[in-house]
Amino acid sequence: MIVGNNFHQLDDLVLQLKGLVLVRKFREQGGADTDELTMYGEEIERVRDRLAELVQTGRTDRVAA
């Protein structure tokens, strides 16, 4: 169950994920090179993994940035 601080972490991770997806799309439309888009994609995957870990276990090993 996600309560208290974990809910705050969940909220932070969802917000971070949404921001990364939006920025990647914005940069893609602005003509960013493949390396930059890959960097955003890799960070999106890391945040998704942390989000999944929090939902499955109720905790994450890293503090939300």
CHARMM-style PDB file with segment names, atoms N, HN, CA, C and O in Angstrom:
ATOM      1  N   MET     1       0.835  -1.177   0.000  1.00  0.00      PROA
ATOM      2  CA  MET     1       0.000   0.000   0.000  1.00  0.00      PROA
ATOM      3  C   MET     1       0.887   1.250   0.000  1.00  0.00      PROA
ATOM      4  O   MET     1       1.888   1.305   0.715  1.00  0.00      PROA
ATOM      5  N   ILE     2       0.525   2.228  -0.786  1.00  0.00      PROA
ATOM      6  HN  ILE     2      -0.287   2.183  -1.367  1.00  0.00      PROA
ATOM      7  CA  ILE     2       1.303   3.457  -0.895  1.00  0.00      PROA
ATOM      8  C   ILE     2       0.646   4.524  -0.031  1.00  0.00      PROA
ATOM      9  O   ILE     2      -0.470   4.964  -0.307  1.00  0.00      PROA
ATOM     10  N   VAL     3       1.367   4.940   1.036  1.00  0.00      PROA
ATOM     11  HN  VAL     3       2.273   4.583   1.259  1.00  0.00      PROA
ATOM     12  CA  VAL     3       0.838   5.963   1.933  1.00  0.00      PROA
ATOM     13  C   VAL     3       1.933   6.958   2.287  1.00  0.00      PROA
ATOM     14  O   VAL     3       3.118   6.691   2.090  1.00  0.00      PROA
ATOM     15  N   GLY     4       1.524   8.108   2.809  1.00  0.00      PROA
ATOM     16  HN  GLY     4       0.561   8.326   2.969  1.00  0.00      PROA
ATOM     17  CA  GLY     4       2.462   9.084   3.344  1.00  0.00      PROA
ATOM     18  C   GLY     4       3.551   9.481   2.383  1.00  0.00      PROA
ATOM     19  O   GLY     4       3.295   9.948   1.273  1.00  0.00      PROA
ATOM     20  N   ASN     5       4.780   9.283   2.836  1.00  0.00      PROA
ATOM     21  HN  ASN     5       4.988   8.904   3.737  1.00  0.00      PROA
ATOM     22  CA  ASN     5       5.955   9.670   2.059  1.00  0.00      PROA
ATOM     23  C   ASN     5       6.010   8.946   0.720  1.00  0.00      PROA
ATOM     24  O   ASN     5       6.453   9.515  -0.277  1.00  0.00      PROA
ATOM     25  N   ASN     6       5.562   7.696   0.695  1.00  0.00      PROA
ATOM     26  HN  ASN     6       5.202   7.234   1.506  1.00  0.00      PROA
ATOM     27  CA  ASN     6       5.568   6.954  -0.567  1.00  0.00      PROA
ATOM     28  C   ASN     6       4.625   7.584  -1.589  1.00  0.00      PROA
ATOM     29  O   ASN     6       4.920   7.591  -2.784  1.00  0.00      PROA
ATOM     30  N   PHE     7       3.499   8.109  -1.126  1.00  0.00      PROA
ATOM     31  HN  PHE     7       3.259   8.103  -0.155  1.00  0.00      PROA
ATOM     32  CA  PHE     7       2.591   8.792  -2.050  1.00  0.00      PROA
ATOM     33  C   PHE     7       3.261  10.032  -2.616  1.00  0.00      PROA
ATOM     34  O   PHE     7       3.115  10.343  -3.798  1.00  0.00      PROA
ATOM     35  N   HSD     8       3.997  10.738  -1.767  1.00  0.00      PROA
ATOM     36  HN  HSD     8       4.116  10.486  -0.807  1.00  0.00      PROA
ATOM     37  CA  HSD     8       4.735  11.919  -2.228  1.00  0.00      PROA
ATOM     38  C   HSD     8       5.778  11.507  -3.273  1.00  0.00      PROA
ATOM     39  O   HSD     8       5.933  12.181  -4.291  1.00  0.00      PROA
ATOM     40  N   GLN     9       6.487  10.412  -3.027  1.00  0.00      PROA
ATOM     41  HN  GLN     9       6.361   9.864  -2.200  1.00  0.00      PROA
ATOM     42  CA  GLN     9       7.466   9.907  -4.000  1.00  0.00      PROA
ATOM     43  C   GLN     9       6.778   9.529  -5.306  1.00  0.00      PROA
ATOM     44  O   GLN     9       7.281   9.835  -6.387  1.00  0.00      PROA
ATOM     45  N   LEU    10       5.633   8.866  -5.209  1.00  0.00      PROA
ATOM     46  HN  LEU    10       5.224   8.618  -4.331  1.00  0.00      PROA
ATOM     47  CA  LEU    10       4.879   8.478  -6.398  1.00  0.00      PROA
ATOM     48  C   LEU    10       4.493   9.710  -7.204  1.00  0.00      PROA
ATOM     49  O   LEU    10       4.675   9.750  -8.421  1.00  0.00      PROA
ATOM     50  N   ASP    11       3.967  10.699  -6.525  1.00  0.00      PROA
ATOM     51  HN  ASP    11       3.819  10.667  -5.537  1.00  0.00      PROA
ATOM     52  CA  ASP    11       3.569  11.941  -7.180  1.00  0.00      PROA
ATOM     53  C   ASP    11       4.769  12.610  -7.860  1.00  0.00      PROA
ATOM     54  O   ASP    11       4.662  13.072  -8.996  1.00  0.00      PROA
ATOM     55  N   ASP    12       5.907  12.661  -7.168  1.00  0.00      PROA
ATOM     56  HN  ASP    12       5.994  12.286  -6.245  1.00  0.00      PROA
ATOM     57  CA  ASP    12       7.119  13.259  -7.737  1.00  0.00      PROA
ATOM     58  C   ASP    12       7.601  12.503  -8.971  1.00  0.00      PROA
ATOM     59  O   ASP    12       7.990  13.116  -9.966  1.00  0.00      PROA
ATOM     60  N   LEU    13       7.577  11.177  -8.908  1.00  0.00      PROA
ATOM     61  HN  LEU    13       7.261  10.679  -8.100  1.00  0.00      PROA
ATOM     62  CA  LEU    13       8.035  10.376 -10.045  1.00  0.00      PROA
ATOM     63  C   LEU    13       7.126  10.538 -11.256  1.00  0.00      PROA
ATOM     64  O   LEU    13       7.606  10.623 -12.386  1.00  0.00      PROA
ATOM     65  N   VAL    14       5.820  10.582 -11.027  1.00  0.00      PROA
ATOM     66  HN  VAL    14       5.430  10.513 -10.109  1.00  0.00      PROA
ATOM     67  CA  VAL    14       4.878  10.781 -12.138  1.00  0.00      PROA
ATOM     68  C   VAL    14       5.109  12.144 -12.773  1.00  0.00      PROA
ATOM     69  O   VAL    14       5.125  12.267 -13.997  1.00  0.00      PROA
ATOM     70  N   LEU    15       5.287  13.163 -11.949  1.00  0.00      PROA
ATOM     71  HN  LEU    15       5.274  13.064 -10.954  1.00  0.00      PROA
ATOM     72  CA  LEU    15       5.549  14.507 -12.468  1.00  0.00      PROA
ATOM     73  C   LEU    15       6.863  14.549 -13.243  1.00  0.00      PROA
ATOM     74  O   LEU    15       6.937  15.154 -14.312  1.00  0.00      PROA
ATOM     75  N   GLN    16       7.895  13.911 -12.707  1.00  0.00      PROA
ATOM     76  HN  GLN    16       7.835  13.419 -11.838  1.00  0.00      PROA
ATOM     77  CA  GLN    16       9.189  13.860 -13.391  1.00  0.00      PROA
ATOM     78  C   GLN    16       9.059  13.148 -14.736  1.00  0.00      PROA
ATOM     79  O   GLN    16       9.609  13.608 -15.736  1.00  0.00      PROA
ATOM     80  N   LEU    17       8.343  12.041 -14.764  1.00  0.00      PROA
ATOM     81  HN  LEU    17       7.896  11.667 -13.951  1.00  0.00      PROA
ATOM     82  CA  LEU    17       8.156  11.283 -15.998  1.00  0.00      PROA
ATOM     83  C   LEU    17       7.420  12.115 -17.044  1.00  0.00      PROA
ATOM     84  O   LEU    17       7.829  12.165 -18.204  1.00  0.00      PROA
ATOM     85  N   LYS    18       6.350  12.759 -16.637  1.00  0.00      PROA
ATOM     86  HN  LYS    18       6.018  12.718 -15.694  1.00  0.00      PROA
ATOM     87  CA  LYS    18       5.598  13.601 -17.570  1.00  0.00      PROA
ATOM     88  C   LYS    18       6.485  14.710 -18.134  1.00  0.00      PROA
ATOM     89  O   LYS    18       6.451  14.991 -19.332  1.00  0.00      PROA
ATOM     90  N   GLY    19       7.269  15.332 -17.272  1.00  0.00      PROA
ATOM     91  HN  GLY    19       7.296  15.105 -16.299  1.00  0.00      PROA
ATOM     92  CA  GLY    19       8.160  16.401 -17.717  1.00  0.00      PROA
ATOM     93  C   GLY    19       9.183  15.913 -18.720  1.00  0.00      PROA
ATOM     94  O   GLY    19       9.427  16.568 -19.734  1.00  0.00      PROA
ATOM     95  N   LEU    20       9.785  14.760 -18.443  1.00  0.00      PROA
ATOM     96  HN  LEU    20       9.587  14.229 -17.619  1.00  0.00      PROA
ATOM     97  CA  LEU    20      10.778  14.206 -19.363  1.00  0.00      PROA
ATOM     98  C   LEU    20      10.170  13.884 -20.723  1.00  0.00      PROA
ATOM     99  O   LEU    20      10.773  14.161 -21.760  1.00  0.00      PROA
ATOM    100  N   VAL    21       8.987  13.305 -20.714  1.00  0.00      PROA
ATOM    101  HN  VAL    21       8.497  13.080 -19.872  1.00  0.00      PROA
ATOM    102  CA  VAL    21       8.321  12.958 -21.976  1.00  0.00      PROA
ATOM    103  C   VAL    21       8.011  14.224 -22.774  1.00  0.00      PROA
ATOM    104  O   VAL    21       8.219  14.262 -23.987  1.00  0.00      PROA
ATOM    105  N   LEU    22       7.519  15.247 -22.102  1.00  0.00      PROA
ATOM    106  HN  LEU    22       7.350  15.216 -21.117  1.00  0.00      PROA
ATOM    107  CA  LEU    22       7.203  16.501 -22.791  1.00  0.00      PROA
ATOM    108  C   LEU    22       8.454  17.180 -23.342  1.00  0.00      PROA
ATOM    109  O   LEU    22       8.454  17.661 -24.475  1.00  0.00      PROA
ATOM    110  N   VAL    23       9.515  17.220 -22.547  1.00  0.00      PROA
ATOM    111  HN  VAL    23       9.516  16.830 -21.626  1.00  0.00      PROA
ATOM    112  CA  VAL    23      10.753  17.858 -23.002  1.00  0.00      PROA
ATOM    113  C   VAL    23      11.355  17.088 -24.168  1.00  0.00      PROA
ATOM    114  O   VAL    23      11.834  17.686 -25.131  1.00  0.00      PROA
ATOM    115  N   ARG    24      11.331  15.750 -24.082  1.00  0.00      PROA
ATOM    116  HN  ARG    24      10.942  15.264 -23.300  1.00  0.00      PROA
ATOM    117  CA  ARG    24      11.868  14.960 -25.197  1.00  0.00      PROA
ATOM    118  C   ARG    24      11.096  15.254 -26.481  1.00  0.00      PROA
ATOM    119  O   ARG    24      11.701  15.427 -27.540  1.00  0.00      PROA
ATOM    120  N   LYS    25       9.782  15.313 -26.399  1.00  0.00      PROA
ATOM    121  HN  LYS    25       9.291  15.173 -25.539  1.00  0.00      PROA
ATOM    122  CA  LYS    25       8.958  15.615 -27.578  1.00  0.00      PROA
ATOM    123  C   LYS    25       9.263  17.016 -28.105  1.00  0.00      PROA
ATOM    124  O   LYS    25       9.396  17.213 -29.313  1.00  0.00      PROA
ATOM    125  N   PHE    26       9.373  17.981 -27.205  1.00  0.00      PROA
ATOM    126  HN  PHE    26       9.265  17.821 -26.224  1.00  0.00      PROA
ATOM    127  CA  PHE    26       9.703  19.356 -27.584  1.00  0.00      PROA
ATOM    128  C   PHE    26      11.059  19.417 -28.283  1.00  0.00      PROA
ATOM    129  O   PHE    26      11.202  20.068 -29.317  1.00  0.00      PROA
ATOM    130  N   ARG    27      12.047  18.738 -27.715  1.00  0.00      PROA
ATOM    131  HN  ARG    27      11.931  18.209 -26.875  1.00  0.00      PROA
ATOM    132  CA  ARG    27      13.397  18.737 -28.303  1.00  0.00      PROA
ATOM    133  C   ARG    27      13.411  17.999 -29.641  1.00  0.00      PROA
ATOM    134  O   ARG    27      14.121  18.397 -30.564  1.00  0.00      PROA
ATOM    135  N   GLU    28      12.633  16.932 -29.744  1.00  0.00      PROA
ATOM    136  HN  GLU    28      12.057  16.608 -28.994  1.00  0.00      PROA
ATOM    137  CA  GLU    28      12.533  16.188 -30.998  1.00  0.00      PROA
ATOM    138  C   GLU    28      11.973  17.090 -32.098  1.00  0.00      PROA
ATOM    139  O   GLU    28      12.478  17.101 -33.220  1.00  0.00      PROA
ATOM    140  N   GLN    29      10.938  17.836 -31.769  1.00  0.00      PROA
ATOM    141  HN  GLN    29      10.527  17.828 -30.857  1.00  0.00      PROA
ATOM    142  CA  GLN    29      10.336  18.751 -32.737  1.00  0.00      PROA
ATOM    143  C   GLN    29      11.285  19.896 -33.082  1.00  0.00      PROA
ATOM    144  O   GLN    29      11.200  20.476 -34.164  1.00  0.00      PROA
ATOM    145  N   GLY    30      12.185  20.216 -32.163  1.00  0.00      PROA
ATOM    146  HN  GLY    30      12.255  19.745 -31.283  1.00  0.00      PROA
ATOM    147  CA  GLY    30      13.155  21.285 -32.388  1.00  0.00      PROA
ATOM    148  C   GLY    30      14.402  20.833 -33.116  1.00  0.00      PROA
ATOM    149  O   GLY    30      15.319  21.625 -33.333  1.00  0.00      PROA
ATOM    150  N   GLY    31      14.445  19.562 -33.498  1.00  0.00      PROA
ATOM    151  HN  GLY    31      13.700  18.919 -33.322  1.00  0.00      PROA
ATOM    152  CA  GLY    31      15.567  19.063 -34.280  1.00  0.00      PROA
ATOM    153  C   GLY    31      16.751  18.559 -33.477  1.00  0.00      PROA
ATOM    154  O   GLY    31      17.874  18.547 -33.983  1.00  0.00      PROA
ATOM    155  N   ALA    32      16.528  18.142 -32.237  1.00  0.00      PROA
ATOM    156  HN  ALA    32      15.616  18.151 -31.827  1.00  0.00      PROA
ATOM    157  CA  ALA    32      17.617  17.612 -31.413  1.00  0.00      PROA
ATOM    158  C   ALA    32      18.228  16.382 -32.072  1.00  0.00      PROA
ATOM    159  O   ALA    32      17.556  15.636 -32.784  1.00  0.00      PROA
ATOM    160  N   ASP    33      19.521  16.192 -31.816  1.00  0.00      PROA
ATOM    161  HN  ASP    33      20.067  16.799 -31.237  1.00  0.00      PROA
ATOM    162  CA  ASP    33      20.194  15.040 -32.418  1.00  0.00      PROA
ATOM    163  C   ASP    33      19.832  13.744 -31.689  1.00  0.00      PROA
ATOM    164  O   ASP    33      19.249  13.766 -30.605  1.00  0.00      PROA
ATOM    165  N   THR    34      20.182  12.642 -32.292  1.00  0.00      PROA
ATOM    166  HN  THR    34      20.656  12.624 -33.173  1.00  0.00      PROA
ATOM    167  CA  THR    34      19.836  11.317 -31.780  1.00  0.00      PROA
ATOM    168  C   THR    34      20.405  11.070 -30.393  1.00  0.00      PROA
ATOM    169  O   THR    34      19.742  10.463 -29.552  1.00  0.00      PROA
ATOM    170  N   ASP    35      21.631  11.536 -30.141  1.00  0.00      PROA
ATOM    171  HN  ASP    35      22.169  12.029 -30.825  1.00  0.00      PROA
ATOM    172  CA  ASP    35      22.241  11.322 -28.826  1.00  0.00      PROA
ATOM    173  C   ASP    35      21.437  11.989 -27.712  1.00  0.00      PROA
ATOM    174  O   ASP    35      21.246  11.406 -26.645  1.00  0.00      PROA
ATOM    175  N   GLU    36      20.969  13.204 -27.960  1.00  0.00      PROA
ATOM    176  HN  GLU    36      21.124  13.678 -28.827  1.00  0.00      PROA
ATOM    177  CA  GLU    36      20.182  13.902 -26.947  1.00  0.00      PROA
ATOM    178  C   GLU    36      18.856  13.189 -26.704  1.00  0.00      PROA
ATOM    179  O   GLU    36      18.435  13.028 -25.559  1.00  0.00      PROA
ATOM    180  N   LEU    37      18.205  12.765 -27.771  1.00  0.00      PROA
ATOM    181  HN  LEU    37      18.547  12.895 -28.701  1.00  0.00      PROA
ATOM    182  CA  LEU    37      16.928  12.066 -27.625  1.00  0.00      PROA
ATOM    183  C   LEU    37      17.115  10.726 -26.922  1.00  0.00      PROA
ATOM    184  O   LEU    37      16.260  10.302 -26.145  1.00  0.00      PROA
ATOM    185  N   THR    38      18.227  10.068 -27.195  1.00  0.00      PROA
ATOM    186  HN  THR    38      18.921  10.413 -27.826  1.00  0.00      PROA
ATOM    187  CA  THR    38      18.546   8.812 -26.514  1.00  0.00      PROA
ATOM    188  C   THR    38      18.744   9.049 -25.025  1.00  0.00      PROA
ATOM    189  O   THR    38      18.296   8.254 -24.198  1.00  0.00      PROA
ATOM    190  N   MET    39      19.418  10.144 -24.685  1.00  0.00      PROA
ATOM    191  HN  MET    39      19.782  10.790 -25.357  1.00  0.00      PROA
ATOM    192  CA  MET    39      19.636  10.491 -23.284  1.00  0.00      PROA
ATOM    193  C   MET    39      18.295  10.649 -22.560  1.00  0.00      PROA
ATOM    194  O   MET    39      18.115  10.129 -21.458  1.00  0.00      PROA
ATOM    195  N   TYR    40      17.362  11.364 -23.179  1.00  0.00      PROA
ATOM    196  HN  TYR    40      17.508  11.787 -24.074  1.00  0.00      PROA
ATOM    197  CA  TYR    40      16.041  11.524 -22.575  1.00  0.00      PROA
ATOM    198  C   TYR    40      15.327  10.179 -22.471  1.00  0.00      PROA
ATOM    199  O   TYR    40      14.694   9.889 -21.456  1.00  0.00      PROA
ATOM    200  N   GLY    41      15.426   9.372 -23.501  1.00  0.00      PROA
ATOM    201  HN  GLY    41      15.940   9.608 -24.325  1.00  0.00      PROA
ATOM    202  CA  GLY    41      14.789   8.059 -23.486  1.00  0.00      PROA
ATOM    203  C   GLY    41      15.308   7.173 -22.369  1.00  0.00      PROA
ATOM    204  O   GLY    41      14.538   6.470 -21.716  1.00  0.00      PROA
ATOM    205  N   GLU    42      16.623   7.210 -22.150  1.00  0.00      PROA
ATOM    206  HN  GLU    42      17.249   7.782 -22.681  1.00  0.00      PROA
ATOM    207  CA  GLU    42      17.214   6.403 -21.083  1.00  0.00      PROA
ATOM    208  C   GLU    42      16.756   6.879 -19.709  1.00  0.00      PROA
ATOM    209  O   GLU    42      16.482   6.067 -18.826  1.00  0.00      PROA
ATOM    210  N   GLU    43      16.675   8.188 -19.531  1.00  0.00      PROA
ATOM    211  HN  GLU    43      16.897   8.848 -20.249  1.00  0.00      PROA
ATOM    212  CA  GLU    43      16.209   8.720 -18.244  1.00  0.00      PROA
ATOM    213  C   GLU    43      14.733   8.400 -18.027  1.00  0.00      PROA
ATOM    214  O   GLU    43      14.317   8.115 -16.904  1.00  0.00      PROA
ATOM    215  N   ILE    44      13.949   8.447 -19.087  1.00  0.00      PROA
ATOM    216  HN  ILE    44      14.287   8.679 -20.000  1.00  0.00      PROA
ATOM    217  CA  ILE    44      12.535   8.073 -18.994  1.00  0.00      PROA
ATOM    218  C   ILE    44      12.414   6.623 -18.535  1.00  0.00      PROA
ATOM    219  O   ILE    44      11.581   6.311 -17.684  1.00  0.00      PROA
ATOM    220  N   GLU    45      13.228   5.744 -19.084  1.00  0.00      PROA
ATOM    221  HN  GLU    45      13.904   5.997 -19.775  1.00  0.00      PROA
ATOM    222  CA  GLU    45      13.196   4.334 -18.672  1.00  0.00      PROA
ATOM    223  C   GLU    45      13.585   4.177 -17.208  1.00  0.00      PROA
ATOM    224  O   GLU    45      12.969   3.386 -16.493  1.00  0.00      PROA
ATOM    225  N   ARG    46      14.608   4.921 -16.741  1.00  0.00      PROA
ATOM    226  HN  ARG    46      15.108   5.563 -17.322  1.00  0.00      PROA
ATOM    227  CA  ARG    46      15.013   4.843 -15.332  1.00  0.00      PROA
ATOM    228  C   ARG    46      13.870   5.282 -14.415  1.00  0.00      PROA
ATOM    229  O   ARG    46      13.598   4.640 -13.401  1.00  0.00      PROA
ATOM    230  N   VAL    47      13.211   6.366 -14.775  1.00  0.00      PROA
ATOM    231  HN  VAL    47      13.432   6.887 -15.600  1.00  0.00      PROA
ATOM    232  CA  VAL    47      12.106   6.852 -13.942  1.00  0.00      PROA
ATOM    233  C   VAL    47      10.944   5.858 -13.971  1.00  0.00      PROA
ATOM    234  O   VAL    47      10.314   5.617 -12.942  1.00  0.00      PROA
ATOM    235  N   ARG    48      10.659   5.285 -15.127  1.00  0.00      PROA
ATOM    236  HN  ARG    48      11.172   5.480 -15.963  1.00  0.00      PROA
ATOM    237  CA  ARG    48       9.595   4.265 -15.213  1.00  0.00      PROA
ATOM    238  C   ARG    48       9.921   3.071 -14.324  1.00  0.00      PROA
ATOM    239  O   ARG    48       9.042   2.542 -13.643  1.00  0.00      PROA
ATOM    240  N   ASP    49      11.182   2.648 -14.329  1.00  0.00      PROA
ATOM    241  HN  ASP    49      11.895   3.078 -14.882  1.00  0.00      PROA
ATOM    242  CA  ASP    49      11.595   1.525 -13.490  1.00  0.00      PROA
ATOM    243  C   ASP    49      11.420   1.856 -12.009  1.00  0.00      PROA
ATOM    244  O   ASP    49      10.937   1.025 -11.240  1.00  0.00      PROA
ATOM    245  N   ARG    50      11.808   3.063 -11.610  1.00  0.00      PROA
ATOM    246  HN  ARG    50      12.200   3.738 -12.235  1.00  0.00      PROA
ATOM    247  CA  ARG    50      11.649   3.477 -10.215  1.00  0.00      PROA
ATOM    248  C   ARG    50      10.175   3.552  -9.836  1.00  0.00      PROA
ATOM    249  O   ARG    50       9.790   3.173  -8.730  1.00  0.00      PROA
ATOM    250  N   LEU    51       9.363   4.038 -10.752  1.00  0.00      PROA
ATOM    251  HN  LEU    51       9.676   4.346 -11.651  1.00  0.00      PROA
ATOM    252  CA  LEU    51       7.919   4.125 -10.520  1.00  0.00      PROA
ATOM    253  C   LEU    51       7.323   2.731 -10.342  1.00  0.00      PROA
ATOM    254  O   LEU    51       6.525   2.502  -9.433  1.00  0.00      PROA
ATOM    255  N   ALA    52       7.707   1.815 -11.200  1.00  0.00      PROA
ATOM    256  HN  ALA    52       8.355   2.000 -11.939  1.00  0.00      PROA
ATOM    257  CA  ALA    52       7.215   0.434 -11.100  1.00  0.00      PROA
ATOM    258  C   ALA    52       7.663  -0.205  -9.790  1.00  0.00      PROA
ATOM    259  O   ALA    52       6.888  -0.915  -9.149  1.00  0.00      PROA
ATOM    260  N   GLU    53       8.907   0.043  -9.389  1.00  0.00      PROA
ATOM    261  HN  GLU    53       9.536   0.620  -9.910  1.00  0.00      PROA
ATOM    262  CA  GLU    53       9.418  -0.506  -8.134  1.00  0.00      PROA
ATOM    263  C   GLU    53       8.617   0.026  -6.947  1.00  0.00      PROA
ATOM    264  O   GLU    53       8.270  -0.726  -6.036  1.00  0.00      PROA
ATOM    265  N   LEU    54       8.332   1.309  -6.963  1.00  0.00      PROA
ATOM    266  HN  LEU    54       8.614   1.920  -7.703  1.00  0.00      PROA
ATOM    267  CA  LEU    54       7.569   1.909  -5.868  1.00  0.00      PROA
ATOM    268  C   LEU    54       6.163   1.326  -5.788  1.00  0.00      PROA
ATOM    269  O   LEU    54       5.673   1.038  -4.696  1.00  0.00      PROA
ATOM    270  N   VAL    55       5.523   1.153  -6.918  1.00  0.00      PROA
ATOM    271  HN  VAL    55       5.922   1.388  -7.804  1.00  0.00      PROA
ATOM    272  CA  VAL    55       4.163   0.612  -6.939  1.00  0.00      PROA
ATOM    273  C   VAL    55       4.156  -0.850  -6.489  1.00  0.00      PROA
ATOM    274  O   VAL    55       3.257  -1.270  -5.759  1.00  0.00      PROA
ATOM    275  N   GLN    56       5.152  -1.624  -6.920  1.00  0.00      PROA
ATOM    276  HN  GLN    56       5.881  -1.283  -7.513  1.00  0.00      PROA
ATOM    277  CA  GLN    56       5.186  -3.052  -6.593  1.00  0.00      PROA
ATOM    278  C   GLN    56       5.600  -3.326  -5.158  1.00  0.00      PROA
ATOM    279  O   GLN    56       5.042  -4.213  -4.512  1.00  0.00      PROA
ATOM    280  N   THR    57       6.581  -2.569  -4.647  1.00  0.00      PROA
ATOM    281  HN  THR    57       7.034  -1.848  -5.171  1.00  0.00      PROA
ATOM    282  CA  THR    57       7.145  -2.882  -3.333  1.00  0.00      PROA
ATOM    283  C   THR    57       6.787  -1.875  -2.256  1.00  0.00      PROA
ATOM    284  O   THR    57       6.983  -2.137  -1.069  1.00  0.00      PROA
ATOM    285  N   GLY    58       6.267  -0.732  -2.657  1.00  0.00      PROA
ATOM    286  HN  GLY    58       6.108  -0.520  -3.621  1.00  0.00      PROA
ATOM    287  CA  GLY    58       5.975   0.309  -1.685  1.00  0.00      PROA
ATOM    288  C   GLY    58       7.176   1.138  -1.311  1.00  0.00      PROA
ATOM    289  O   GLY    58       7.098   1.973  -0.410  1.00  0.00      PROA
ATOM    290  N   ARG    59       8.300   0.920  -1.995  1.00  0.00      PROA
ATOM    291  HN  ARG    59       8.363   0.242  -2.727  1.00  0.00      PROA
ATOM    292  CA  ARG    59       9.497   1.722  -1.724  1.00  0.00      PROA
ATOM    293  C   ARG    59      10.348   1.787  -2.981  1.00  0.00      PROA
ATOM    294  O   ARG    59      10.175   1.000  -3.912  1.00  0.00      PROA
ATOM    295  N   THR    60      11.255   2.726  -2.989  1.00  0.00      PROA
ATOM    296  HN  THR    60      11.395   3.365  -2.233  1.00  0.00      PROA
ATOM    297  CA  THR    60      12.232   2.837  -4.061  1.00  0.00      PROA
ATOM    298  C   THR    60      13.593   3.018  -3.419  1.00  0.00      PROA
ATOM    299  O   THR    60      13.703   3.674  -2.383  1.00  0.00      PROA
ATOM    300  N   ASP    61      14.617   2.455  -4.007  1.00  0.00      PROA
ATOM    301  HN  ASP    61      14.527   1.922  -4.848  1.00  0.00      PROA
ATOM    302  CA  ASP    61      15.954   2.527  -3.419  1.00  0.00      PROA
ATOM    303  C   ASP    61      16.579   3.903  -3.554  1.00  0.00      PROA
ATOM    304  O   ASP    61      17.511   4.241  -2.823  1.00  0.00      PROA
ATOM    305  N   ARG    62      16.072   4.696  -4.482  1.00  0.00      PROA
ATOM    306  HN  ARG    62      15.316   4.422  -5.075  1.00  0.00      PROA
ATOM    307  CA  ARG    62      16.617   6.033  -4.694  1.00  0.00      PROA
ATOM    308  C   ARG    62      15.572   7.063  -4.304  1.00  0.00      PROA
ATOM    309  O   ARG    62      14.373   6.852  -4.484  1.00  0.00      PROA
ATOM    310  N   VAL    63      16.034   8.154  -3.780  1.00  0.00      PROA
ATOM    311  HN  VAL    63      17.008   8.325  -3.633  1.00  0.00      PROA
ATOM    312  CA  VAL    63      15.140   9.258  -3.437  1.00  0.00      PROA
ATOM    313  C   VAL    63      14.757   9.964  -4.723  1.00  0.00      PROA
ATOM    314  O   VAL    63      15.605  10.172  -5.591  1.00  0.00      PROA
ATOM    315  N   ALA    64      13.497  10.334  -4.858  1.00  0.00      PROA
ATOM    316  HN  ALA    64      12.808  10.165  -4.153  1.00  0.00      PROA
ATOM    317  CA  ALA    64      13.031  11.050  -6.053  1.00  0.00      PROA
ATOM    318  C   ALA    64      13.782  12.353  -6.195  1.00  0.00      PROA
ATOM    319  O   ALA    64      13.980  13.083  -5.224  1.00  0.00      PROA
ATOM    320  N   ALA    65      14.199  12.638  -7.421  1.00  0.00      PROA
ATOM    321  HN  ALA    65      14.038  12.045  -8.210  1.00  0.00      PROA
ATOM    322  CA  ALA    65      14.962  13.868  -7.680  1.00  0.00      PROA
ATOM    323  C   ALA    65      14.057  15.062  -7.761  1.00  0.00      PROA
ATOM    324  OT1 ALA    65      14.527  16.179  -7.973  1.00  0.00      PROA
TER     325      ALA     65
END
